[in-house]
Amino acid sequence: MVATAATSSFFPVTSPSPDSGAAGSKLGAGHANLGGLKSKHGGLKLPDWSMLLAAITTIFLAAEKQWMMLDWKPRRPDMLIDPFGIGKIVQDGLVFRENFSIRSYEIGADRTASIETVMNHLQETALNHVKSAGLLGDGFGSTPEMCKKNLIWVVTRMQVVVDRYPTWGDVVQVDTWVSASGKNGMRRDWLLRDCKTGEILTRASSIWVMMNKLTRRLSKIPEEVRKEIGSYFMDSTPILEEDNRKLPKLDDNTADYIRSGLSPRWSDLDINQHVNNVKYIGWILESAPQAILESHELSSMTLEYRRECGRDSVLQSLTAVSSADVGDLAHSGHVECKHLLRLEDGAEIVRGRTEWRPKPVNKFGTVNQVPAEST
């Protein structure tokens, strides 16, 4: 279309003159009629410069119109936010902030982000916080002095409260900071908000200690490491009130559901050669009853990590449902579950407690159902 418009502008087509006669239609007869630009004394008349300018303008206008028709512009203002940056340090250098866009492969059947997606974003901000502070050594979240002493961070307790799960295309903002926890521990807190509205979506708090990656034994924080990280600690209260309720041990008699034969894949290991913390959550939910997964969503979670498991470990996931009728979970209100992840020999890996609430009705007027395909 652009080429056609340009040609028509440069060589306007006119009707042949009445007096040109039949001779004008013969090859080689008389003078040539070049699209209305007649020759004079056998020579070609140059086009008027105003016509040339008009032709060039037409070309550019047509090209610009077709380019503007391309659907490349963001349809929502919040999509202008760069979700791919490494984040930034805010609040006097003590809080790290990073944005994430919820991808299509991070949502589940109910069109919301999974709990694993949320936890992966929290873990990513923690590591980028260390990196942005210039404290990232060769290890996974370890400082240079920790690397010299073969020390790594391991989580011992995690508490998460989810007020609302983001959906596909949402941009979330994650803030994280660290504080001291006792003499030899560190507490890391997170606050996840909707980047567009500022609504709080998730709050999480965790306790970390040091472990020697060669002996796999816990270690005190060396003074050299304390000097590295001490200036980054905030004097703040936990973002969540600690859930001090005891997590009971489950066994074959007290569990309502048991899933056996779980084992880590190579992709489940991090660079410290132990299973990623988020993977444990997925294993715990393996034994959650299907009726709860279909009709409820996880609203809070408390985990106690007892020991790590290796790549050759085989695990069992146990779940006990309380405060509900096991035979009618789909129509229950709030449900509480207790969990245990253990090795086949009985050694405990993780104890946990989860709370579930009924899923909200979506825009289709259904709960966790894909709308019927139109016929």
C-alpha positions as a Python dict, from the first residue, in 0.01 Angstrom:
ca = {
    (1, 'M'): (0, 0, 0),
    (2, 'V'): (285, 238, 79),
    (3, 'A'): (455, 170, -252),
    (4, 'T'): (128, 208, -442),
    (5, 'A'): (45, 537, -274),
    (6, 'A'): (392, 671, -343),
    (7, 'T'): (380, 574, -712),
    (8, 'S'): (39, 730, -757),
    (9, 'S'): (155, 1053, -597),
    (10, 'F'): (470, 1077, -804),
    (11, 'F'): (310, 973, -1134),
    (12, 'P'): (-55, 1081, -1127),
    (13, 'V'): (-258, 877, -1375),
    (14, 'T'): (-459, 1082, -1625),
    (15, 'S'): (-688, 995, -1908),
    (16, 'P'): (-546, 1015, -2256),
    (17, 'S'): (-634, 1335, -2441),
    (18, 'P'): (-918, 1310, -2690),
    (19, 'D'): (-701, 1437, -2973),
    (20, 'S'): (-431, 1180, -2923),
    (21, 'G'): (-625, 958, -3165),
    (22, 'A'): (-554, 605, -3265),
    (23, 'A'): (-200, 690, -3352),
    (24, 'G'): (-126, 756, -2990),
    (25, 'S'): (-207, 398, -2905),
    (26, 'K'): (50, 258, -3142),
    (27, 'L'): (398, 164, -3031),
    (28, 'G'): (648, 435, -3111),
    (29, 'A'): (385, 674, -3244),
    (30, 'G'): (423, 1045, -3177),
    (31, 'H'): (540, 1166, -2835),
    (32, 'A'): (526, 948, -2526),
    (33, 'N'): (262, 995, -2257),
    (34, 'L'): (432, 906, -1930),
    (35, 'G'): (144, 897, -1688),
    (36, 'G'): (43, 1252, -1771),
    (37, 'L'): (397, 1395, -1782),
    (38, 'K'): (429, 1478, -2150),
    (39, 'S'): (760, 1518, -2324),
    (40, 'K'): (842, 1841, -2499),
    (41, 'H'): (1050, 1834, -2814),
    (42, 'G'): (1119, 1467, -2749),
    (43, 'G'): (1259, 1525, -2397),
    (44, 'L'): (1122, 1424, -2054),
    (45, 'K'): (980, 1702, -1841),
    (46, 'L'): (1115, 1696, -1481),
    (47, 'P'): (850, 1672, -1207),
    (48, 'D'): (755, 1974, -1004),
    (49, 'W'): (946, 1987, -668),
    (50, 'S'): (621, 2042, -480),
    (51, 'M'): (494, 1711, -619),
    (52, 'L'): (814, 1537, -515),
    (53, 'L'): (782, 1674, -163),
    (54, 'A'): (419, 1564, -148),
    (55, 'A'): (518, 1214, -260),
    (56, 'I'): (786, 1184, 11),
    (57, 'T'): (543, 1312, 274),
    (58, 'T'): (285, 1056, 161),
    (59, 'I'): (539, 777, 198),
    (60, 'F'): (629, 874, 553),
    (61, 'L'): (269, 930, 660),
    (62, 'A'): (163, 591, 525),
    (63, 'A'): (456, 418, 695),
    (64, 'E'): (386, 595, 1023),
    (65, 'K'): (18, 496, 1007),
    (66, 'Q'): (99, 130, 955),
    (67, 'W'): (362, 137, 1234),
    (68, 'M'): (112, 292, 1475),
    (69, 'M'): (-132, 13, 1392),
    (70, 'L'): (110, -243, 1535),
    (71, 'D'): (-4, -358, 1882),
    (72, 'W'): (320, -283, 2063),
    (73, 'K'): (200, -37, 2323),
    (74, 'P'): (126, -150, 2679),
    (75, 'R'): (-246, -150, 2755),
    (76, 'R'): (-202, -78, 3126),
    (77, 'P'): (9, 194, 3292),
    (78, 'D'): (155, -51, 3545),
    (79, 'M'): (314, -247, 3259),
    (80, 'L'): (554, 44, 3212),
    (81, 'I'): (723, -59, 3535),
    (82, 'D'): (1046, -245, 3473),
    (83, 'P'): (1002, -579, 3651),
    (84, 'F'): (1339, -709, 3539),
    (85, 'G'): (1568, -477, 3732),
    (86, 'I'): (1774, -612, 4016),
    (87, 'G'): (1598, -379, 4256),
    (88, 'K'): (1726, -103, 4479),
    (89, 'I'): (1819, -22, 4836),
    (90, 'V'): (1573, 207, 5017),
    (91, 'Q'): (1509, 340, 5369),
    (92, 'D'): (1862, 445, 5465),
    (93, 'G'): (2018, 145, 5298),
    (94, 'L'): (1848, -113, 5520),
    (95, 'V'): (1558, -229, 5301),
    (96, 'F'): (1588, -392, 4960),
    (97, 'R'): (1304, -352, 4710),
    (98, 'E'): (1239, -545, 4389),
    (99, 'N'): (949, -579, 4144),
    (100, 'F'): (827, -898, 3977),
    (101, 'S'): (576, -953, 3700),
    (102, 'I'): (357, -1260, 3743),
    (103, 'R'): (411, -1482, 3438),
    (104, 'S'): (162, -1717, 3276),
    (105, 'Y'): (365, -2021, 3382),
    (106, 'E'): (352, -1910, 3747),
    (107, 'I'): (-24, -1937, 3789),
    (108, 'G'): (-236, -2240, 3863),
    (109, 'A'): (-577, -2374, 3764),
    (110, 'D'): (-754, -2098, 3960),
    (111, 'R'): (-568, -1824, 3766),
    (112, 'T'): (-362, -1704, 4064),
    (113, 'A'): (5, -1736, 4148),
    (114, 'S'): (97, -2050, 4340),
    (115, 'I'): (247, -2042, 4688),
    (116, 'E'): (571, -2173, 4534),
    (117, 'T'): (580, -1869, 4304),
    (118, 'V'): (540, -1634, 4600),
    (119, 'M'): (813, -1814, 4795),
    (120, 'N'): (1051, -1808, 4497),
    (121, 'H'): (1009, -1429, 4474),
    (122, 'L'): (1088, -1395, 4844),
    (123, 'Q'): (1399, -1606, 4807),
    (124, 'E'): (1514, -1412, 4501),
    (125, 'T'): (1487, -1076, 4679),
    (126, 'A'): (1687, -1211, 4974),
    (127, 'L'): (1976, -1313, 4749),
    (128, 'N'): (1964, -992, 4547),
    (129, 'H'): (1967, -797, 4873),
    (130, 'V'): (2298, -959, 4966),
    (131, 'K'): (2431, -902, 4615),
    (132, 'S'): (2329, -534, 4603),
    (133, 'A'): (2494, -475, 4939),
    (134, 'G'): (2821, -603, 4796),
    (135, 'L'): (2832, -897, 5038),
    (136, 'L'): (2784, -1183, 4793),
    (137, 'G'): (3080, -1419, 4787),
    (138, 'D'): (3120, -1739, 4591),
    (139, 'G'): (2847, -1918, 4784),
    (140, 'F'): (2469, -1903, 4760),
    (141, 'G'): (2398, -1597, 4973),
    (142, 'S'): (2727, -1632, 5166),
    (143, 'T'): (2950, -1334, 5239),
    (144, 'P'): (3324, -1340, 5154),
    (145, 'E'): (3418, -1422, 5516),
    (146, 'M'): (3157, -1699, 5524),
    (147, 'C'): (3307, -1848, 5209),
    (148, 'K'): (3651, -1851, 5368),
    (149, 'K'): (3514, -2050, 5660),
    (150, 'N'): (3289, -2278, 5449),
    (151, 'L'): (2975, -2138, 5610),
    (152, 'I'): (2629, -2110, 5456),
    (153, 'W'): (2291, -1984, 5574),
    (154, 'V'): (2014, -2239, 5642),
    (155, 'V'): (1656, -2159, 5737),
    (156, 'T'): (1517, -2311, 6056),
    (157, 'R'): (1172, -2152, 6068),
    (158, 'M'): (941, -1988, 5817),
    (159, 'Q'): (607, -1819, 5877),
    (160, 'V'): (395, -1684, 5591),
    (161, 'V'): (56, -1513, 5578),
    (162, 'V'): (-110, -1460, 5239),
    (163, 'D'): (-392, -1205, 5227),
    (164, 'R'): (-442, -1231, 4851),
    (165, 'Y'): (-265, -1408, 4566),
    (166, 'P'): (-164, -1201, 4262),
    (167, 'T'): (-286, -1298, 3917),
    (168, 'W'): (-130, -1320, 3573),
    (169, 'G'): (9, -986, 3457),
    (170, 'D'): (15, -827, 3804),
    (171, 'V'): (335, -656, 3911),
    (172, 'V'): (425, -713, 4275),
    (173, 'Q'): (672, -519, 4488),
    (174, 'V'): (874, -707, 4746),
    (175, 'D'): (1055, -538, 5037),
    (176, 'T'): (1297, -734, 5255),
    (177, 'W'): (1524, -657, 5549),
    (178, 'V'): (1721, -841, 5816),
    (179, 'S'): (1751, -821, 6194),
    (180, 'A'): (1937, -1007, 6464),
    (181, 'S'): (1772, -1314, 6615),
    (182, 'G'): (1932, -1415, 6945),
    (183, 'K'): (2311, -1445, 6960),
    (184, 'N'): (2369, -1662, 6656),
    (185, 'G'): (2070, -1618, 6432),
    (186, 'M'): (1932, -1379, 6175),
    (187, 'R'): (1570, -1291, 6105),
    (188, 'R'): (1465, -1195, 5755),
    (189, 'D'): (1124, -1036, 5692),
    (190, 'W'): (938, -972, 5368),
    (191, 'L'): (647, -752, 5267),
    (192, 'L'): (483, -815, 4929),
    (193, 'R'): (247, -553, 4783),
    (194, 'D'): (48, -495, 4468),
    (195, 'C'): (269, -250, 4280),
    (196, 'K'): (-27, -62, 4132),
    (197, 'T'): (-251, -23, 4437),
    (198, 'G'): (-11, -69, 4729),
    (199, 'E'): (-234, -341, 4874),
    (200, 'I'): (-47, -579, 5106),
    (201, 'L'): (-60, -929, 4960),
    (202, 'T'): (185, -1134, 5167),
    (203, 'R'): (389, -1102, 5487),
    (204, 'A'): (661, -1345, 5581),
    (205, 'S'): (923, -1389, 5851),
    (206, 'S'): (1206, -1641, 5877),
    (207, 'I'): (1491, -1741, 6107),
    (208, 'W'): (1833, -1837, 5967),
    (209, 'V'): (2144, -1988, 6123),
    (210, 'M'): (2487, -2080, 5991),
    (211, 'M'): (2600, -2426, 5894),
    (212, 'N'): (2939, -2559, 5787),
    (213, 'K'): (2883, -2693, 5437),
    (214, 'L'): (3159, -2953, 5477),
    (215, 'T'): (3064, -3101, 5815),
    (216, 'R'): (2691, -3012, 5775),
    (217, 'R'): (2689, -2899, 6139),
    (218, 'L'): (2549, -2572, 6277),
    (219, 'S'): (2800, -2300, 6363),
    (220, 'K'): (2817, -1981, 6564),
    (221, 'I'): (2848, -1655, 6377),
    (222, 'P'): (3223, -1569, 6365),
    (223, 'E'): (3321, -1216, 6460),
    (224, 'E'): (3458, -1152, 6110),
    (225, 'V'): (3117, -1233, 5964),
    (226, 'R'): (2936, -1033, 6230),
    (227, 'K'): (3138, -726, 6129),
    (228, 'E'): (3039, -779, 5766),
    (229, 'I'): (2665, -803, 5822),
    (230, 'G'): (2605, -616, 6149),
    (231, 'S'): (2561, -274, 5988),
    (232, 'Y'): (2277, -405, 5772),
    (233, 'F'): (2063, -526, 6063),
    (234, 'M'): (1750, -326, 6140),
    (235, 'D'): (1626, -279, 6494),
    (236, 'S'): (1268, -379, 6421),
    (237, 'T'): (999, -610, 6547),
    (238, 'P'): (899, -909, 6332),
    (239, 'I'): (648, -827, 6062),
    (240, 'L'): (440, -1120, 6187),
    (241, 'E'): (357, -1209, 6544),
    (242, 'E'): (529, -1540, 6606),
    (243, 'D'): (305, -1844, 6610),
    (244, 'N'): (426, -2019, 6925),
    (245, 'R'): (185, -2311, 6903),
    (246, 'K'): (370, -2640, 6915),
    (247, 'L'): (389, -2834, 6593),
    (248, 'P'): (301, -3195, 6680),
    (249, 'K'): (476, -3496, 6532),
    (250, 'L'): (263, -3707, 6300),
    (251, 'D'): (289, -4079, 6244),
    (252, 'D'): (106, -4346, 6046),
    (253, 'N'): (-171, -4360, 6307),
    (254, 'T'): (-237, -3986, 6341),
    (255, 'A'): (-205, -3888, 5972),
    (256, 'D'): (-512, -3884, 5749),
    (257, 'Y'): (-317, -3882, 5423),
    (258, 'I'): (28, -4020, 5336),
    (259, 'R'): (223, -3980, 5014),
    (260, 'S'): (535, -4198, 4976),
    (261, 'G'): (818, -4228, 4727),
    (262, 'L'): (911, -3859, 4702),
    (263, 'S'): (1271, -3794, 4600),
    (264, 'P'): (1461, -3486, 4483),
    (265, 'R'): (1562, -3442, 4123),
    (266, 'W'): (1892, -3289, 4020),
    (267, 'S'): (1712, -2963, 3939),
    (268, 'D'): (1583, -2944, 4300),
    (269, 'L'): (1936, -2890, 4438),
    (270, 'D'): (2093, -2548, 4480),
    (271, 'I'): (2462, -2468, 4445),
    (272, 'N'): (2519, -2564, 4808),
    (273, 'Q'): (2411, -2918, 4713),
    (274, 'H'): (2102, -2926, 4930),
    (275, 'V'): (1736, -2919, 4836),
    (276, 'N'): (1590, -2576, 4769),
    (277, 'N'): (1371, -2458, 5058),
    (278, 'V'): (1074, -2397, 4829),
    (279, 'K'): (1080, -2760, 4714),
    (280, 'Y'): (995, -2876, 5066),
    (281, 'I'): (670, -2680, 5045),
    (282, 'G'): (571, -2860, 4729),
    (283, 'W'): (641, -3196, 4892),
    (284, 'I'): (434, -3105, 5198),
    (285, 'L'): (136, -3020, 4979),
    (286, 'E'): (169, -3352, 4795),
    (287, 'S'): (-25, -3518, 5076),
    (288, 'A'): (-286, -3245, 5113),
    (289, 'P'): (-632, -3381, 5020),
    (290, 'Q'): (-749, -3298, 4669),
    (291, 'A'): (-1079, -3163, 4800),
    (292, 'I'): (-897, -2888, 4989),
    (293, 'L'): (-676, -2796, 4692),
    (294, 'E'): (-980, -2760, 4468),
    (295, 'S'): (-1207, -2560, 4700),
    (296, 'H'): (-966, -2377, 4934),
    (297, 'E'): (-653, -2166, 4911),
    (298, 'L'): (-360, -2160, 5153),
    (299, 'S'): (-387, -1853, 5379),
    (300, 'S'): (-101, -1912, 5625),
    (301, 'M'): (185, -2150, 5680),
    (302, 'T'): (435, -2219, 5957),
    (303, 'L'): (730, -2449, 5891),
    (304, 'E'): (1008, -2584, 6114),
    (305, 'Y'): (1306, -2725, 5926),
    (306, 'R'): (1463, -3008, 6126),
    (307, 'R'): (1732, -3141, 5890),
    (308, 'E'): (1825, -3137, 5525),
    (309, 'C'): (1787, -3420, 5278),
    (310, 'G'): (2028, -3525, 5007),
    (311, 'R'): (1972, -3598, 4643),
    (312, 'D'): (1945, -3973, 4709),
    (313, 'S'): (1687, -3936, 4988),
    (314, 'V'): (1340, -4088, 4961),
    (315, 'L'): (1070, -3909, 5160),
    (316, 'Q'): (717, -3944, 5286),
    (317, 'S'): (464, -3660, 5321),
    (318, 'L'): (201, -3689, 5596),
    (319, 'T'): (-102, -3466, 5652),
    (320, 'A'): (-364, -3460, 5927),
    (321, 'V'): (-678, -3250, 5888),
    (322, 'S'): (-827, -3086, 6195),
    (323, 'S'): (-1125, -2859, 6263),
    (324, 'A'): (-1315, -3008, 5972),
    (325, 'D'): (-1506, -3311, 5855),
    (326, 'V'): (-1258, -3509, 5648),
    (327, 'G'): (-1542, -3653, 5444),
    (328, 'D'): (-1685, -3314, 5344),
    (329, 'L'): (-1385, -3084, 5301),
    (330, 'A'): (-1518, -2911, 4990),
    (331, 'H'): (-1801, -2751, 5191),
    (332, 'S'): (-1597, -2668, 5500),
    (333, 'G'): (-1507, -2318, 5608),
    (334, 'H'): (-1157, -2252, 5734),
    (335, 'V'): (-950, -2569, 5757),
    (336, 'E'): (-627, -2635, 5947),
    (337, 'C'): (-379, -2907, 5855),
    (338, 'K'): (-71, -3044, 6026),
    (339, 'H'): (215, -3180, 5819),
    (340, 'L'): (530, -3386, 5847),
    (341, 'L'): (793, -3448, 5586),
    (342, 'R'): (1020, -3739, 5684),
    (343, 'L'): (1271, -3981, 5543),
    (344, 'E'): (1164, -4340, 5492),
    (345, 'D'): (1359, -4439, 5805),
    (346, 'G'): (1147, -4196, 6010),
    (347, 'A'): (1396, -3908, 6045),
    (348, 'E'): (1209, -3575, 6042),
    (349, 'I'): (1282, -3317, 5773),
    (350, 'V'): (1008, -3055, 5818),
    (351, 'R'): (713, -3009, 6052),
    (352, 'G'): (441, -2773, 5944),
    (353, 'R'): (98, -2623, 5994),
    (354, 'T'): (-117, -2475, 5719),
    (355, 'E'): (-446, -2287, 5732),
    (356, 'W'): (-687, -2274, 5440),
    (357, 'R'): (-980, -2049, 5349),
    (358, 'P'): (-1251, -2101, 5085),
    (359, 'K'): (-1148, -1972, 4747),
    (360, 'P'): (-1312, -1645, 4641),
    (361, 'V'): (-1566, -1653, 4360),
    (362, 'N'): (-1399, -1546, 4036),
    (363, 'K'): (-1535, -1316, 3766),
    (364, 'F'): (-1709, -1611, 3603),
    (365, 'G'): (-1917, -1670, 3913),
    (366, 'T'): (-1752, -2002, 3986),
    (367, 'V'): (-1484, -2131, 4219),
    (368, 'N'): (-1179, -2281, 4052),
    (369, 'Q'): (-1361, -2372, 3734),
    (370, 'V'): (-1266, -2289, 3379),
    (371, 'P'): (-1563, -2136, 3194),
    (372, 'A'): (-1733, -2369, 2950),
    (373, 'E'): (-1616, -2336, 2592),
    (374, 'S'): (-1868, -2163, 2370),
    (375, 'T'): (-2025, -2372, 2097),
}
